[in-house]
Amino acid sequence: MNMGLQEKRKQRHSVFKSFVFAWHGISGAVKSERNMRIHLAAGTAAVFLGCYFSLSSVEWLFLLTAIFGTIALELLNSAIERTVDLITGQIHPLARQAKDLAAAAVFVYAIFSALVGLIIFIPKIF
């Protein structure tokens, strides 16, 4: 019976540690990645505009999907870049392609996010 209690405590500790590790990843990306800071600034501005214009629930869903999707992809892009750098210290065509493809994914989603912002805010501004 005591083993069950120890396992539950270990699981809770594990879950808590997972959140701590995730927070370290986010804060590290904010400190070291210029593009992450740009995405966060744009997202923050969009949230303030959303509050100012009293967005509908559906508009908020699209806006938050755009913001958090861009941030999540930027985190993945950074992880891929670091992994490639760890695996090979040399300039290799496949390493470059991996990094370029990850950056392209962020770029495509950032375009989507900008379009979402324009579709939502242009009619409200004008």
Backbone as CSV, one residue per row, in Angstrom:
resi,resn,N_x,N_y,N_z,CA_x,CA_y,CA_z,C_x,C_y,C_z
1,MET,0.818,-1.189,0.000,0.000,0.000,0.000,0.863,1.255,0.000
2,ASN,1.942,1.203,0.768,2.836,2.331,0.827,3.488,2.605,-0.529
3,MET,3.758,1.564,-1.294,4.352,1.726,-2.620,3.425,2.523,-3.540
4,GLY,2.131,2.308,-3.429,1.184,3.056,-4.246,1.244,4.544,-3.943
5,LEU,1.358,4.900,-2.700,1.445,6.301,-2.294,2.746,6.923,-2.808
6,GLN,3.836,6.169,-2.721,5.121,6.665,-3.221,5.074,6.881,-4.732
7,GLU,4.427,5.976,-5.443,4.288,6.118,-6.894,3.480,7.360,-7.253
8,LYS,2.393,7.600,-6.517,1.574,8.784,-6.778,2.373,10.056,-6.526
9,ARG,3.138,10.082,-5.439,3.970,11.259,-5.150,5.005,11.457,-6.250
10,LYS,5.590,10.355,-6.699,6.589,10.431,-7.766,5.968,10.964,-9.054
11,GLN,4.759,10.506,-9.371,4.072,10.980,-10.574,3.789,12.470,-10.479
12,ARG,3.285,12.946,-9.338,3.005,14.369,-9.173,4.281,15.176,-9.299
13,HIS,5.346,14.683,-8.695,6.628,15.365,-8.789,7.080,15.410,-10.247
14,SER,6.889,14.332,-10.943,7.241,14.248,-12.353,6.461,15.253,-13.185
15,VAL,5.172,15.339,-12.943,4.339,16.280,-13.689,4.779,17.705,-13.395
16,PHE,5.017,18.002,-12.132,5.485,19.334,-11.763,6.811,19.643,-12.453
17,LYS,7.727,18.684,-12.428,9.026,18.889,-13.075,8.861,19.111,-14.578
18,SER,7.898,18.442,-15.187,7.639,18.644,-16.616,7.269,20.091,-16.899
19,PHE,6.432,20.665,-16.033,6.058,22.068,-16.198,7.261,22.984,-15.993
20,VAL,8.107,22.650,-15.034,9.314,23.446,-14.784,10.231,23.396,-16.007
21,PHE,10.427,22.196,-16.568,11.272,22.066,-17.753,10.690,22.861,-18.928
22,ALA,9.377,22.792,-19.092,8.730,23.540,-20.178,8.929,25.045,-19.977
23,TRP,8.779,25.494,-18.739,8.964,26.927,-18.461,10.400,27.348,-18.757
24,HIS,11.366,26.495,-18.398,12.764,26.804,-18.706,12.967,26.924,-20.216
25,GLY,12.301,26.063,-20.981,12.398,26.136,-22.436,11.838,27.435,-22.978
26,ILE,10.676,27.824,-22.480,10.047,29.070,-22.941,10.903,30.273,-22.562
27,SER,11.314,30.345,-21.294,12.091,31.507,-20.848,13.448,31.554,-21.552
28,GLY,14.051,30.388,-21.795,15.316,30.360,-22.523,15.157,30.862,-23.950
29,ALA,14.065,30.479,-24.588,13.804,30.938,-25.960,13.576,32.447,-25.995
30,VAL,12.851,32.963,-25.020,12.603,34.415,-24.973,13.920,35.167,-24.794
31,LYS,14.802,34.635,-23.961,16.081,35.301,-23.699,17.027,35.222,-24.894
32,SER,17.000,34.102,-25.619,18.026,33.888,-26.639,17.553,34.047,-28.081
33,GLU,16.258,34.076,-28.302,15.749,34.103,-29.677,15.050,35.427,-29.987
34,ARG,15.656,36.213,-30.863,15.082,37.505,-31.250,13.691,37.333,-31.858
35,ASN,13.541,36.330,-32.731,12.242,36.127,-33.373,11.154,35.770,-32.363
36,MET,11.510,35.048,-31.306,10.526,34.735,-30.272,10.044,36.023,-29.604
37,ARG,10.965,36.929,-29.334,10.566,38.211,-28.719,9.675,39.011,-29.668
38,ILE,9.967,38.956,-30.955,9.129,39.648,-31.941,7.728,39.042,-31.961
39,HIS,7.638,37.710,-31.976,6.331,37.040,-31.976,5.546,37.368,-30.699
40,LEU,6.229,37.382,-29.571,5.549,37.709,-28.314,5.060,39.154,-28.302
41,ALA,5.860,40.067,-28.824,5.442,41.473,-28.884,4.228,41.636,-29.790
42,ALA,4.261,40.995,-30.949,3.127,41.069,-31.873,1.885,40.432,-31.258
43,GLY,2.064,39.296,-30.603,0.941,38.626,-29.950,0.349,39.466,-28.834
44,THR,1.211,40.093,-28.046,0.742,40.961,-26.964,-0.037,42.151,-27.524
45,ALA,0.488,42.749,-28.585,-0.222,43.868,-29.220,-1.584,43.416,-29.739
46,ALA,-1.632,42.229,-30.331,-2.902,41.707,-30.853,-3.896,41.458,-29.728
47,VAL,-3.425,40.973,-28.593,-4.327,40.744,-27.448,-4.870,42.076,-26.936
48,PHE,-4.017,43.083,-26.830,-4.495,44.402,-26.400,-5.520,44.968,-27.386
49,LEU,-5.241,44.834,-28.682,-6.212,45.286,-29.683,-7.513,44.492,-29.572
50,GLY,-7.399,43.202,-29.332,-8.588,42.368,-29.167,-9.434,42.822,-28.003
51,CYS,-8.788,43.186,-26.902,-9.525,43.710,-25.737,-10.162,45.057,-26.073
52,TYR,-9.404,45.907,-26.749,-9.904,47.236,-27.097,-11.137,47.155,-28.002
53,PHE,-11.099,46.253,-28.970,-12.202,46.132,-29.926,-13.268,45.129,-29.502
54,SER,-13.161,44.563,-28.318,-14.151,43.603,-27.791,-14.460,42.507,-28.813
55,LEU,-13.470,41.710,-29.109,-13.639,40.655,-30.099,-14.698,39.641,-29.665
56,SER,-15.324,39.032,-30.644,-16.271,37.950,-30.371,-15.497,36.693,-29.978
57,SER,-16.205,35.708,-29.473,-15.562,34.447,-29.087,-14.863,33.783,-30.264
58,VAL,-15.485,33.792,-31.406,-14.890,33.165,-32.597,-13.638,33.942,-33.026
59,GLU,-13.697,35.255,-32.982,-12.518,36.052,-33.321,-11.370,35.762,-32.351
60,TRP,-11.685,35.651,-31.063,-10.656,35.309,-30.072,-10.053,33.940,-30.362
61,LEU,-10.894,32.984,-30.732,-10.373,31.645,-31.037,-9.367,31.696,-32.186
62,PHE,-9.709,32.406,-33.239,-8.791,32.518,-34.369,-7.525,33.270,-33.974
63,LEU,-7.679,34.362,-33.247,-6.536,35.170,-32.853,-5.585,34.381,-31.945
64,LEU,-6.139,33.711,-30.942,-5.300,32.948,-30.020,-4.653,31.737,-30.710
65,THR,-5.365,31.125,-31.636,-4.779,30.034,-32.415,-3.590,30.542,-33.230
66,ALA,-3.740,31.708,-33.813,-2.651,32.298,-34.595,-1.455,32.624,-33.696
67,ILE,-1.710,33.239,-32.557,-0.623,33.642,-31.661,0.111,32.424,-31.098
68,PHE,-0.637,31.515,-30.482,0.000,30.371,-29.836,0.596,29.392,-30.843
69,GLY,-0.005,29.285,-32.018,0.564,28.433,-33.058,1.913,28.949,-33.523
70,THR,2.018,30.251,-33.700,3.285,30.848,-34.119,4.362,30.643,-33.055
71,ILE,3.999,30.865,-31.803,4.964,30.689,-30.714,5.398,29.225,-30.607
72,ALA,4.453,28.306,-30.714,4.791,26.886,-30.639,5.723,26.485,-31.778
73,LEU,5.442,26.960,-32.979,6.311,26.629,-34.111,7.692,27.251,-33.954
74,GLU,7.761,28.443,-33.400,9.061,29.074,-33.167,9.878,28.256,-32.156
75,LEU,9.210,27.730,-31.139,9.897,26.865,-30.177,10.418,25.597,-30.854
76,LEU,9.594,24.989,-31.706,10.039,23.794,-32.448,11.195,24.126,-33.386
77,ASN,11.114,25.254,-34.039,12.187,25.681,-34.927,13.498,25.808,-34.157
78,SER,13.432,26.425,-32.988,14.639,26.581,-32.171,15.174,25.226,-31.736
79,ALA,14.284,24.313,-31.376,14.709,22.970,-30.968,15.386,22.242,-32.128
80,ILE,14.829,22.364,-33.303,15.422,21.710,-34.480,16.797,22.307,-34.779
81,GLU,16.910,23.623,-34.716,18.202,24.264,-34.967,19.254,23.788,-33.980
82,ARG,18.895,23.720,-32.706,19.849,23.283,-31.682,20.234,21.807,-31.872
83,THR,19.247,21.000,-32.224,19.523,19.574,-32.436,20.466,19.374,-33.614
84,VAL,20.215,20.072,-34.688,21.090,19.972,-35.864,22.496,20.437,-35.496
85,ASP,22.606,21.551,-34.763,23.918,22.045,-34.354,24.645,21.042,-33.454
86,LEU,23.879,20.351,-32.613,24.469,19.354,-31.719,24.983,18.146,-32.497
87,ILE,24.213,17.729,-33.488,24.564,16.531,-34.253,25.774,16.765,-35.146
88,THR,25.813,17.908,-35.777,26.927,18.181,-36.679,27.414,19.611,-36.484
89,GLY,28.698,19.729,-36.275,29.300,21.048,-36.162,29.697,21.592,-37.524
90,GLN,29.559,20.757,-38.540,29.953,21.141,-39.891,28.757,21.718,-40.646
91,ILE,29.080,22.464,-41.690,28.022,22.941,-42.578,27.744,21.805,-43.565
92,HIS,26.544,21.279,-43.472,26.159,20.145,-44.319,24.867,20.525,-45.033
93,PRO,24.723,20.162,-46.314,23.512,20.538,-47.052,22.220,20.041,-46.382
94,LEU,22.218,18.840,-45.821,21.006,18.334,-45.168,20.721,19.076,-43.866
95,ALA,21.771,19.443,-43.148,21.582,20.224,-41.919,20.966,21.578,-42.260
96,ARG,21.483,22.186,-43.307,20.939,23.477,-43.726,19.476,23.342,-44.162
97,GLN,19.169,22.281,-44.903,17.782,22.062,-45.335,16.855,21.881,-44.140
98,ALA,17.293,21.124,-43.145,16.464,20.908,-41.956,16.166,22.237,-41.271
99,LYS,17.191,23.059,-41.115,17.001,24.364,-40.474,16.110,25.270,-41.326
100,ASP,16.354,25.275,-42.627,15.556,26.124,-43.525,14.088,25.695,-43.542
101,LEU,13.849,24.393,-43.539,12.464,23.904,-43.542,11.742,24.275,-42.247
102,ALA,12.430,24.161,-41.129,11.819,24.537,-39.851,11.517,26.029,-39.829
103,ALA,12.436,26.834,-40.332,12.207,28.279,-40.394,11.057,28.597,-41.350
104,ALA,10.968,27.856,-42.443,9.882,28.068,-43.408,8.523,27.769,-42.782
105,ALA,8.461,26.749,-41.931,7.197,26.421,-41.254,6.739,27.589,-40.397
106,VAL,7.663,28.195,-39.671,7.322,29.364,-38.851,6.869,30.512,-39.747
107,PHE,7.579,30.724,-40.833,7.257,31.814,-41.751,5.851,31.663,-42.342
108,VAL,5.530,30.463,-42.790,4.199,30.206,-43.361,3.110,30.466,-42.318
109,TYR,3.334,29.995,-41.096,2.327,30.193,-40.048,2.251,31.658,-39.634
110,ALA,3.379,32.364,-39.670,3.371,33.795,-39.355,2.561,34.570,-40.402
111,ILE,2.662,34.153,-41.662,1.838,34.776,-42.712,0.361,34.521,-42.421
112,PHE,0.036,33.274,-42.083,-1.341,32.941,-41.699,-1.800,33.828,-40.544
113,SER,-0.950,33.980,-39.540,-1.295,34.778,-38.367,-1.529,36.237,-38.735
114,ALA,-0.679,36.767,-39.611,-0.855,38.155,-40.058,-2.177,38.314,-40.808
115,LEU,-2.506,37.340,-41.644,-3.776,37.391,-42.375,-4.966,37.336,-41.421
116,VAL,-4.877,36.480,-40.407,-5.948,36.412,-39.396,-6.103,37.774,-38.738
117,GLY,-4.981,38.376,-38.350,-5.027,39.700,-37.725,-5.642,40.745,-38.645
118,LEU,-5.255,40.734,-39.904,-5.812,41.704,-40.857,-7.311,41.489,-41.046
119,ILE,-7.723,40.257,-41.199,-9.147,39.953,-41.401,-9.975,40.394,-40.191
120,ILE,-9.436,40.215,-39.007,-10.174,40.584,-37.793,-10.143,42.093,-37.552
121,PHE,-8.972,42.719,-37.686,-8.829,44.101,-37.224,-9.095,45.175,-38.265
122,ILE,-8.840,44.902,-39.547,-9.065,45.931,-40.576,-10.509,46.456,-40.554
123,PRO,-11.516,45.598,-40.542,-12.883,46.124,-40.507,-13.181,46.934,-39.229
124,LYS,-12.539,46.588,-38.130,-12.797,47.288,-36.881,-12.102,48.652,-36.849
125,ILE,-10.953,48.741,-37.498,-10.202,50.003,-37.522,-10.854,50.991,-38.482
126,PHE,-11.319,50.461,-39.622,-11.911,51.358,-40.623,-13.392,51.188,-40.561
